[in-house]
Amino acid sequence: MSDNDRTVVIGGGIIGAMCAWFLSKSGHSVTLVDEGRFGAGCSHGNCGYVSPSHVLPLTAPGALGSTLRMMLRRNSPFTIKPRFSPSLWKWLWKFARRCNERDMLSAAQARYSLLSSSMELYLNLIESENIGCEWEKRGLLFVFLSEQEFEEFEHTEKLVRNHFGLEAKPYDSQALTDLEPALKSGLGGAWHYEGDCHLRPDKMMSELRRLLETRGVSIIENIKVKGFLRGSRRAFALDSSGESITGNTFVVATGALTPFLNSALGCKIPIQPGKGYSITMARPERCPRIPMLFEHHRVGITPMQSAYRIGSTMEFAGYDKSLNRKRLDLLRRSAEVYLHEPYCEPVEEEWFGWRPMTWDGKPFIDRSPIMDNVWIAAGHNMLGLSMAPATGKLVAELIGGEAPHIDPKPFSLARL
Ligand SMILES: Cc1cc2nc3c(=O)[nH]c(=O)nc-3n(C[C@H](O)[C@H](O)[C@H](O)COP(=O)(O)OP(=O)(O)OC[C@H]3O[C@@H](n4cnc5c(N)ncnc54)[C@H](O)[C@@H]3O)c2cc1C
């Protein structure tokens, strides 16, 4: 096979890795390039939930008001760094316009197609390829601080159950401490989505690397892609900081950094980096058994087999690379409210990642408007891990001209 028959995937996160996997399985000769290390972006230290329960996007009716109220709270888990950024204000305006039930449910339908297919694909992949990523099915517990918040969630639960058949089991305050003794008593209650799963993201990434290399995928690190060398409507090579890499087809899976390639792609992909943090440490003695989300504080706990992680919060602060001590402390202090043993020494890693946030909660999976052989798969918001296998499969189907297993229309660039 000559270099010109090569498919080049740009971005070694979970999305690029899954695109490379399904392309390679469909017979493509694949090269994957990353400006840094494979798996070191947002896909490294996230909470590890594979969670169809998160089918609803953030654009819920009333989300704007509740977010603004949350921002007024001291130590809010959601912050926007005030600055002059027309792209951010445009993004917020578009987000605000979608905070209604019709748009929320239409986005949810599209998200559900990726979420449910991904769950099935994960189960097949993990079993058939014997992937050691600490995969477990213990569900996800949505824990509420007050009884009122617990009762109010019933409306959301019903909506999700009626539209997507996903049911959660309610646990009142007493039943909750019986279910999960690691939690303090006196909390408002919880809803348990038993079908969700979790894994250790960095192990998943190193296992994917092993699988890709076994299939002959070449992974080239430390190559920053600036654009494409192209003829009229076709790219033939990367314009990059490193060696010249030619190809026949290109997939851009660059997560939150995708807008830096906007002019090369001939469109304005509206992704904002939604910064989140995590702390990974040894498992405490009274470690929770079930992964859980503290809804009031927007903080998640992942009890992995080899470690324990506190993660989340959302900061719109541009491409800020600082590891903000206050935000990390906020994770610890939030966990203290709910857990008998909220943290444990030694700390293995303190981390941040930029979630690729779009204003409608859906990724972009489509062809560049100016190049017929360049595809985009980016903008998976807070669910990139949960949506990755179906994204990879869809991309491989679209490139191969096969009938797609899910409808690609909701992910098209036509909505820009
Ligand atoms: C705190 C936190 C918790 C989260 N928890 C969950 C969760 O529990 N479940 C879930 O489903 N999702 C979760 N997410 C979201 C999830 O992590 C992301 O949606 C997902 O990792 C995005 O994957 P990606 O492959 O698109 O991006 P990335 O993993 O960031 O990969 C993109 C890659 O592209 C490379 N790249 C970028 N630009 C270029 C360029 N010009 N040239 C070459 N390479 C380039 C980068 O170096 C990077 O390696 C969480 C996120 C955070 C921050």
The ligand as an SDF file (V2000), in Angstrom:
LIG
                    3D

 53 58  0  0  0  0  0  0  0  0999 V2000
  -13.0810   16.4600   34.8270 C   0  0  0  0  0  0  0  0  0  0  0  0
  -13.6640   15.7530   33.6310 C   0  0  0  0  0  0  0  0  0  0  0  0
  -14.4520   14.6330   33.8190 C   0  0  0  0  0  0  0  0  0  0  0  0
  -15.0210   13.9720   32.7270 C   0  0  0  0  0  0  0  0  0  0  0  0
  -15.7250   12.8280   32.9310 N   0  0  0  0  0  0  0  0  0  0  0  0
  -16.2420   12.1440   31.8710 C   0  0  0  0  0  0  0  0  0  0  0  0
  -16.9270   10.9270   32.0760 C   0  0  0  0  0  0  0  0  0  0  0  0
  -17.0230   10.4400   33.2090 O   0  0  0  0  0  0  0  0  0  0  0  0
  -17.4490   10.2860   31.0040 N   0  0  0  0  0  0  0  0  0  0  0  0
  -17.3440   10.7940   29.7330 C   0  0  0  0  0  0  0  0  0  0  0  0
  -17.8930   10.1880   28.8130 O   0  0  0  0  0  0  0  0  0  0  0  0
  -16.6540   11.9450   29.5080 N   0  0  0  0  0  0  0  0  0  0  0  0
  -16.0990   12.6280   30.5340 C   0  0  0  0  0  0  0  0  0  0  0  0
  -15.4200   13.7920   30.3310 N   0  0  0  0  0  0  0  0  0  0  0  0
  -15.3380   14.3300   28.9570 C   0  0  0  0  0  0  0  0  0  0  0  0
  -14.3050   13.5670   28.1380 C   0  0  0  0  0  0  0  0  0  0  0  0
  -13.1090   13.4830   28.8650 O   0  0  0  0  0  0  0  0  0  0  0  0
  -14.0810   14.2760   26.7910 C   0  0  0  0  0  0  0  0  0  0  0  0
  -15.3230   14.4780   26.1470 O   0  0  0  0  0  0  0  0  0  0  0  0
  -13.1990   13.4330   25.8850 C   0  0  0  0  0  0  0  0  0  0  0  0
  -12.0020   13.0870   26.5360 O   0  0  0  0  0  0  0  0  0  0  0  0
  -12.8750   14.1670   24.5870 C   0  0  0  0  0  0  0  0  0  0  0  0
  -12.0610   13.3060   23.8160 O   0  0  0  0  0  0  0  0  0  0  0  0
  -11.3230   13.8150   22.5190 P   0  0  0  0  0  0  0  0  0  0  0  0
  -10.6150   12.6380   21.9390 O   0  0  0  0  0  0  0  0  0  0  0  0
  -12.2770   14.5660   21.6680 O   0  0  0  0  0  0  0  0  0  0  0  0
  -10.2840   14.9050   23.0640 O   0  0  0  0  0  0  0  0  0  0  0  0
   -8.8430   14.7210   23.7410 P   0  0  0  0  0  0  0  0  0  0  0  0
   -8.7810   13.5680   24.6380 O   0  0  0  0  0  0  0  0  0  0  0  0
   -8.4900   16.0500   24.3330 O   0  0  0  0  0  0  0  0  0  0  0  0
   -7.9040   14.3930   22.5240 O   0  0  0  0  0  0  0  0  0  0  0  0
   -7.6210   15.3290   21.5200 C   0  0  0  0  0  0  0  0  0  0  0  0
   -6.1520   15.1100   21.1100 C   0  0  0  0  0  0  0  0  0  0  0  0
   -5.8910   15.8960   19.9550 O   0  0  0  0  0  0  0  0  0  0  0  0
   -4.5770   16.3790   20.0450 C   0  0  0  0  0  0  0  0  0  0  0  0
   -4.5020   17.5860   19.1950 N   0  0  0  0  0  0  0  0  0  0  0  0
   -5.2220   18.7150   19.3200 C   0  0  0  0  0  0  0  0  0  0  0  0
   -4.8900   19.6040   18.3700 N   0  0  0  0  0  0  0  0  0  0  0  0
   -3.9290   19.0120   17.6210 C   0  0  0  0  0  0  0  0  0  0  0  0
   -3.1620   19.4180   16.4790 C   0  0  0  0  0  0  0  0  0  0  0  0
   -3.3390   20.6310   15.9200 N   0  0  0  0  0  0  0  0  0  0  0  0
   -2.2470   18.5680   15.9730 N   0  0  0  0  0  0  0  0  0  0  0  0
   -2.0630   17.3300   16.5150 C   0  0  0  0  0  0  0  0  0  0  0  0
   -2.7480   16.9020   17.5900 N   0  0  0  0  0  0  0  0  0  0  0  0
   -3.6650   17.7290   18.1380 C   0  0  0  0  0  0  0  0  0  0  0  0
   -4.4070   16.6870   21.5280 C   0  0  0  0  0  0  0  0  0  0  0  0
   -3.0320   16.7140   21.8820 O   0  0  0  0  0  0  0  0  0  0  0  0
   -5.1690   15.5420   22.1710 C   0  0  0  0  0  0  0  0  0  0  0  0
   -4.3210   14.4560   22.5150 O   0  0  0  0  0  0  0  0  0  0  0  0
  -14.8220   14.4830   31.4000 C   0  0  0  0  0  0  0  0  0  0  0  0
  -14.0150   15.6000   31.2180 C   0  0  0  0  0  0  0  0  0  0  0  0
  -13.4220   16.2330   32.3110 C   0  0  0  0  0  0  0  0  0  0  0  0
  -12.5350   17.4220   32.0880 C   0  0  0  0  0  0  0  0  0  0  0  0
  1  2  1  0
  2  3  1  0
  2 52  2  0
  3  4  2  0
  4  5  1  0
  4 50  1  0
  5  6  2  0
  6  7  1  0
  6 13  1  0
  7  8  2  0
  7  9  1  0
  9 10  1  0
 10 11  2  0
 10 12  1  0
 12 13  2  0
 13 14  1  0
 14 15  1  0
 14 50  1  0
 15 16  1  0
 16 17  1  0
 16 18  1  0
 18 19  1  0
 18 20  1  0
 20 21  1  0
 20 22  1  0
 22 23  1  0
 23 24  1  0
 24 25  2  0
 24 26  1  0
 24 27  1  0
 27 28  1  0
 28 29  2  0
 28 30  1  0
 28 31  1  0
 31 32  1  0
 32 33  1  0
 33 34  1  0
 33 48  1  0
 34 35  1  0
 35 36  1  0
 35 46  1  0
 36 37  1  0
 36 45  1  0
 37 38  2  0
 38 39  1  0
 39 40  1  0
 39 45  2  0
 40 41  1  0
 40 42  2  0
 42 43  1  0
 43 44  2  0
 44 45  1  0
 46 47  1  0
 46 48  1  0
 48 49  1  0
 50 51  2  0
 51 52  1  0
 52 53  1  0
M  END
$$$$
